[in-house]
Amino acid sequence: MDALISTWDVALSYVPRWVKVVVVVLLIVNFRAFPLYWHCKVWWPAILSHIRAQIFGLLPYLSSLPSVGADWKTISSERSFVVLPDGLDFQLHMSNSVYARELDASRMQAFLHFFTPMFQAGCWIGLGSAHYVFYKELPPFAQYEIEVTIDSFDEKWFYICANFITRPKKRTVSSSIPSSPSGKDKLQLPPSPSFLHAPRPPLSRSNTPLPPTRSDGATVHAVSVSAHCFKIGRLTLQPALVLSYCGFGKEANWIRSLALVKAGKLQSCEFLRGGWKQEIGLMEEFDGRRNGAKGEILRDTLSQFR
């Protein structure tokens, strides 16, 4: 071993110092490309959730989730990122492939916020399709957020919307929100599909149609809409059942789910596999069609390519 180290030191002594510096800089700049980095980043929220459940107890942890008693149309999950050099394309903007890479981590965090009781019961979530719309580039070292929401659902699919946004600096908040155009200065824009727009807050259009600027001053750089379904084994679970089991809506939903968790995983599985049919009115409480224009447009559009 000592001989090997000595040989290595001798070999390195012939390498110019500037070459060593370049190699070290390249390794530092591209640290996110190291093996298992993506896996650690994506699975870190799940690991953290497991640790919290072990520390505080499973039932108290589940009861503290944002989904308990929440309205599925307003709940959201945010995660912050920075555009680093390893994610730039040849135009020195964030590469389109990085949007999908970072969204993986954001969706994992969002699904844990929204649907943890499903995973605890042994269910898993699958990705059926994804669509991206790019409005404006993200420059190097820009700080941005990925805001994930439940846009809508049908009998099988959840349509998850993710907004890539940047927020104005605090000192320029008042001046960064454009005023709504009026009169002759107003630009007449052609209608566009509603799923291309950020769902919350509403967008306000200025003379420049892209990128959209929200009422809170945030700029939307890109929007992703993806279709997901829950399964337990090979059985697909209806989104309304998933929302009810995760505690969305009325308080009775979470009281029932909490009782199932206490009874054990077997009881939860039996309920999800068909026991829920004995509960009258469970599916009628959640109607994804009321806010489902985005999901329906996406579903009809993507069906043309299948």
Number of C-alpha atoms within 10 A of each C-alpha: 6 7 8 9 10 11 12 11 11 11 10 12 10 8 10 9 10 9 10 12 11 11 11 11 12 12 13 11 14 13 12 15 12 9 9 10 11 16 11 13 16 20 15 15 19 17 12 11 19 14 12 15 15 11 11 11 12 16 13 12 15 24 17 10 18 19 25 24 18 18 15 18 14 12 17 18 20 16 17 14 14 15 18 17 15 17 21 19 13 7 9 13 19 23 17 15 11 15 18 14 13 17 20 17 20 24 22 17 21 23 20 19 22 26 24 18 23 23 14 14 18 14 20 15 16 11 12 12 13 16 14 16 14 16 17 15 15 21 16 16 14 13 15 20 20 26 22 25 26 23 26 24 27 17 15 15 23 26 28 22 29 27 24 27 24 19 17 16 11 8 8 10 13 12 10 17 18 15 11 11 13 10 6 7 10 12 14 9 10 5 6 8 10 13 21 20 21 24 21 16 13 13 18 17 20 19 15 9 13 14 17 23 25 22 15 17 23 22 24 25 20 24 24 24 25 20 21 19 20 24 19 17 10 8 11 18 20 19 23 22 19 21 23 24 26 27 28 24 19 14 13 13 18 21 14 13 18 19 13 19 19 12 11 11 14 12 16 24 18 12 17 22 16 10 12 16 13 9 9 8 10 15 17 9 13 19 15 22 14 9 14 18 17 22 27 17 15 22 17 10 11 13 9 7 6 5
